[in-house]
Amino acid sequence: MYKVVTRPILLFIILFFMAPWKGLFSQEAVISGKVVFEGEPISFVTIGIPGLGIGVATDHFGEFVLQDVPPGEHILHVSRIGYGRQEKHVDVGPGQTVTMEIELKPTNVFLDEVVVVDEQTGLTNRTPHSISRIEAKELTVKGHPSGLVGIVSQVPGVQNADMGQGISKPFIRGLGFSRVVTVFQGNKLENHQWGADHGLGVNDLGVSSVEVVKGPASIFYGSGAIGGVLLVKDDESYLRSKDLTGSAGLTYNSVSAGVRPWISLGKSLENGLFFAADAAVESHADYRDGEKRTIGNSRYNNQTIRLHAGWNSRKFKNKLSYTFLRQNLGIIEADEMVDSLSLATTRHDRKMQLPFQEVSDHVLSYRQNTVHDQFITSLNLSYHVNDRDEIEDEFDVVDLGLRLSHLYYNARLSHKTSEFMESNLGVQGSVRESMNKTTAEEILIPDASVYETGVYYMAGFSLGAYFLQAGLRYDYHIMEARANADHIVDYGYTLPGDPDSQKLTRVFSGWTGSAGFSRSIRKHSLFKVNFSSGFRSPDMAELFSNGHHPGTSRFEVGNASFDREQSYQLDADWLYESPAFRFGSAIFVNTIDNYIYFTGTGQYTDEGLEIWEFHQDNAFLYGGELQVAWTPSIHHDLEVRATSNLVRGINRSNKENLTYIPAGNYCLRIQGKPLVKLGSQAFIKVNYIDRQNRPGPGEESTPGYVLLNAGVTHDLPLNGNTLSLGITGFNLLNNMYTDHMSILRAFNITQTGRNIMGSVRYSF
């Protein structure tokens, strides 16, 4: 089993020493400037020299800096959605700095522009997979009430399942929990995400954008990528300037009296070295619902520190990052809506009360990319430690204590086989160790070791307006469960079948693949069709749970004989963009063999806990998303956008509806700059969530509801820098509702009421 892990590590060492050390000290030039329209700066414009692999985006002031440009004549490519692409010829000498101003005008959109979505896998926007993005401008208000998941849920087809504001989990096209992969800092997150009361464990500090891959993407990301993938991108705007840059701010949320101060700093040196740091502290009291009822023990707090260092040149880039996140999360209890049993205290009480979770995460990662004449190499290494305590009855007693360590590696070799073909060969894998703490009072799952290795090959062909892509992947997983430690034996936990050694080993292996094409039509339309398969090995809880889950009223029972889930999805996307009109639609069908689900049995233990069991069957999901946007020709900064999405899911064997399938979602958003010259932006959004009248086993129908959100931000120039002020209202109608995706809907615990979020941000 150890050869499965060590062989790919040898490849990493080879890739590392393939870095182009030659010529690191050459006198390379700098190209800087500003991009404007009618004198106003344009942000998020892409400027690059594709042949050299050099590219940046303009900042809030429309400014850009291209570093490490070799002397000679180059063609500068300048483009942004909604504006025409330009090509600028520039001639630079050794060590020279060239400054220019570029004027862009609104015109046709070029959907055939190739944009790299994920460097570690070679994923681009031309890949036939369905991909959406939340741009950096959507993340400028730090401290969203539901964290990063609340922001990502703006993407059609993405929802958040929450357990209060501090605990939210992403769902993509009706699939969540262990069926959505999150890649943060190049690391494939593993943080006991199988638990419904376990949050994502990532916030928006130091984040610039999030890419959402919808549907099976196991060929790129391995086990778990059945529903889709969240690719969380770091903010690296500090690379555009040689001065110390950054921002600091404060966010306040009225619904929970939540306060979040934060700061981000970064500096890039002349020799290509860079350093950056982010820090934030967040504190929330219990939130209030639409009737101003305080929902007891919904309070939470967290502290985050992020550190980065690295070196960038024209052909070699690397980055070492470290993130620390500590969370204290109150657990809302099932009988909270009973007045006499509510845990609510005073309005601004932030002191943790029972039950609650203490969760700490340490993520250390290293990323490296090298550019050679005929090929590109990418290497990502990460080590993640997740420490989780669930404290239920006494503050100094840990009811459930788990520690998970995760070593993850991902290496890729991309070769330009010809003018029309590119090949990608990749290897991914991980080593995970999950341990029960000796101080824990209860045992839910055993200790375990998991070894995973996957190898994939992907080929892409550019044939005029067509881009064809196909690939194949093989994965091999070994999972060893152990219940022979003294504290586990003393507790009385046993593995299924009660083997004498108290050890069980499961092996999961198999193939996945993907094939599809995209076609550009007159540079206005992009059509995609893709067939992909995905898989997921059962998690520890599904296989080996056998006990009370602290913080719940359940006794959970797994099944060690489960097979791996296998999905097959066919989806089609059509995108059309012009200066005034944008249209996007997607449809999909997804069949999943050996689908695992969780349900109550109606039976109870002697302690009064209901017994819940995991079951395995076959499932079928289908649905789609629609998005229409209009920008009037008389006002390029005004946009009217309408979106909708629909998902249906059934058990193929008994025709019952699946659980946790979201209701239809319809949204109208109007945004623009009412006072362009003064730097103001505003939006108003009406969101209608339909009645969910197709409940799964153990669920009940939930009524529909309407949410009205609106906000305005204003930028003030201040000594050459920018002071941004913002105010946003969520659920302005103060509606009472319980969302079908809420983990607490079975107990009729209502969602947040009206929330006024104020923010101040100083950028320098």
Phi, psi and omega in degrees: 000332184284334176296328179301327182272318190283331181299314178296330180296326176299323178297322179299317181297319179297315180298322181298317183278001173272000180300140184280082182287339183293134175083021183288341186250023178288157181275089181267158189261175180230134174243122180229167179168197184218141178247129186224163168225116183054041176084348181266135181294148178243120178270165177061029172275134179271125177236127182197170173240091189306322182297338181256355182072023181256134178193147176217176175237147179291151180272193183300334181265009181076011185263154180212158175219121174260118182262162170058043178272124179292148179301146178132187179269136181222159174250118182269123179263127183235124182205153174202143178302129181095354180229156179288149177277142177236155173236123182246127175275133181219139180241120183236146177259173181302125178071005184279149173246121180251130180244138181212159172243132184242129179258122175251150177233144178301133180198201183295155180261141182255095182286348180273004176296129182273121179238129179285123179271318181214113182293329186286342177242351183081015181290131178233172180291342178277348176304135184298348178297152177281118186229134176232159182226139165260112185290165179302325183295338177281347184253009186290336177270104182282145174092036175304141185306324179255021175070203183296325181295324178296327178285316182295332181294356173289342179285128177303132182095356180244131178230164174241132174259122187237164175228062191094181184285328187279345184237103180227144180230140181279142171237135178237118179052044174084005181237134182210205184056241183276009182257005175238127179266135174245124177253111182236125179061033182077000184258132174280107189296132171227105185219044183058043185288356178294337182284131179298332181263018177253119183285179182295324180081022178219135173243185189269009180294125179072018182255136180258326182198166176225125173266137180243116174263119184263131178094175185304127177224033183296335180297332178265324192236004172076208186299138176101340184274052177274314180281323181155190186221139169254120177255105184270120185258135177287149172281116180239033181297338180294344179286349184274355184219150176270355177271162173293121180236165178164195180201157177216151183196178179216135178236140178231132176245118186291328187295334180232014185050038185278135181235136178217101169273146182207161179209143176226132181227148177200152179211135175247130183267166182298329183274007178096348176290149177215155179220146179206155179210146176225147177209146179205150173231133183228136182217128181229139169274184178295142180276165177246145178268191185294344177254019179062023174279131179279125179270106188298142176064025172270005180292154176198162175209158176206160176226134184228137172227134176230135180230139180223147173206149180181189181216132181240134169221184184296325186241358181218129178224138173214162183204129175250126185228150176221133177232133173239129178226124175243130181233139166242118190235116174292146179251116179286130185269160187298329184260024183299328184281355173275116188308316185289344182249001182296144178266008181295139177240227179279161189303317186255020180289120181248357182293132181295139178231164183282144352273158178204170178244142169245118185231130176234138178232135172237122180235116176246126184221154176228130180236137181217135175227134177233143180244120177247178184297319185244354183208164179233138176243146179225135180224130175230128175234140178211154176225124187234131175242123177245119182245121188229125173239129173248118189245121192243312190253324181222143184297329184261015179236125178271117180283311177232121181232120183230142175230124183239126173247141188219114173260123185234138177225149181208118180230142182219141172242118180250125185237128176277090186297320178205185179297335186250352188227140174228136180246144176233124175243123185226156174225135179225156175180176181201160172233120182239139175233119178247126185230139170278135179288142181293339181274353183289141181278335185230154179236124178254318179231159181279174166293154183202153171236136181230128177241125183231136173218135177222140178235133181224155174229131181228131179239138178236140182234126176258113181234084182065238180281352183261145170230117181253140181218137178210150181198169182218146182219143174236134180234146178223120183238137172238127179237121179245117178260139183228130176233031185258000176294149186303317184289334177283319177296317180298326179291329180103008179288138176228150175283158177306133182084351178048058180295149183301322182281348187052041174225143175223140178237130176239141177240130177235125181213162178158180184253148168224162181204174180205141177208136180184183179211157170232150181224129174271135181240106178054030176061011177250333186236148174226122182245132182232140171225133183214139170243124184219152176242152179221165179213163176210123172286140179303145180274176185299320182293318182293327182274317196234003179305138178196071181169182179283131176269108182305144182087357178230175176251031185246146165252115191258137183231123178266187180217111186285355182263006182299145170269170179283145176289141179226125182242155177222120184234139170243124179221156180222137180234142173228123180239134176227133180219135174223176181303328186249347190218137176225137183221136177218138178217151179210139174230152181208153168228136186222117177253134184236118174273144178063037179295129182259131178222167191236132182207153177284150182262346186082000178256157186228151175280172178298336179275001178088014179271131177288138180274123176247137182235151172270140178230162181229131181207193180250142186230160178219127178234147177207163180160201181183174179227153179220137179217130179229132179225142181228130176242111181300141181295337181275351182210093186289346181264005178255134178223134173247120186233133176237135179225156174205155174208151183217136179225139173231143179216132181225155171278120186292337183278311184250002178065014175284154176290148174282156176278161179056043172260122185291154174285164176301140186232126183229132188222139173236126183228132175241125181220152180179190180243094181295331180231077189303311185295338182264000175077030179262147173225146182215157175211157170221137187222129175245123184239120178250120176254121186289166174294134175263097183252024175235061184291151175271184180303131180080357179258164172236157177297147177239138181288159176283169180201166180237136175241134176244119178239149176203154180196164177214141174234151181221129180257129179243125174291137184214101179055044180082358178246191184228132172251119182251129177243137182216149173218129183229136177250126176252140181050055184297335178280357178055044182287146172269127180201160172230117184284144181296334180276354179294132178293340183258011184295332180298340181252013177057032178278122189281157181278181182294145175273207182299132180230123175257116181253119177253144182216149173226137184218130177244119182251135182219000000 
